[in-house]
């Protein structure tokens, strides 16, 4: 929603008025209203057109949402190459896009799989406190996929993600400390994180 606006209908009307300026930010706001049905009926096709106009003017949020629509393919024909290109453009400024671009490199979405590039983009996103980027770096460090296997680095990444509210990181910390429970300190930490994981309804933590 627009700043200081709580009434959806008023938000939409204000977005319509501001979009007449044809500024990228204003076009993106109106697209958002159509995308999520804020103060008006959902109209993904119209949202797509507005996002595309704003994206072409350099708005990173519009570029990000355009990529998501190309990936989704439910209303707009799926085009993973276009999805990748728009995410790449958005990632120049947007932290969430940096993380998503890393994922696209891992999975080979619209591009070739490149784990080194994935790690690089995850690190950029993690520096900007994107929780899932830190989490994914933790997974890669622990498995040795895309980077040197490093338990200490994995723990550091998972703890960073945990601080940012990423609950799955707690399960992974429980797993790591349980695997290394031969040391007394790790036994204590293992019990701590298993308890946390169980409290978050991770049933598999009971198996550690």
Steps between C-alpha positions, in 0.01 A plus 500: 500500500595864468649662807244623754215334313289239680177506297542271196257692277665830578841341443394385154350838403812681616719254309293562186544874534874479564552256211399777260846642560634186322783486750632148553428492874141617452434251220636223721269599786196484274617166360524375858135593558388298197737216586369451854149640467559804722192719472404345166450165332807295427616543144832324451521581130464871569746472789744331264477785247555761771787306655661468158470874438649578841768232459609649169544826686734331746279433803655199683175396675317494167785302348482251787122455473523470123746214547261327741213525252716353223596214734144436611354467152138477618373818334804613303666231283794351689834628373790400724762681291308825539450422870874461545586817309258714700616351829858574401409863435312529828791348693715801418303690767257270681618266781217248461578476130865430582391197702253382237763537229727277705225240512451524125870427450475199735199355321590610149181702458523686169877457500770238547557367850796688649560437870787748525279781376223378730731527801612848392142627476394331823790673677394838363145440621618370838700820555172685456337274762288280278437202729449233236826596331690431823305177540586382149867586556484288814367205303771539237778536756384194692464282190805638321287574195626809316758579765750330727333284767523696823295415811599819681392715206173306473427561869581870458265534201220307672532712814485818291185369333353404838553855629303623200209268583569207266353203693643224279846612608421381853436150370829502310690618807341219700613257229858627491550506875345154532741365238788642705369417845821327602623831642340610827420852376332358189288268716364803684436690178347192341245472783429872481431504125310170501271648766455816292430298184243279673326809640468620139333169402800351318416136580819371339702671774387223735709259290828687559 
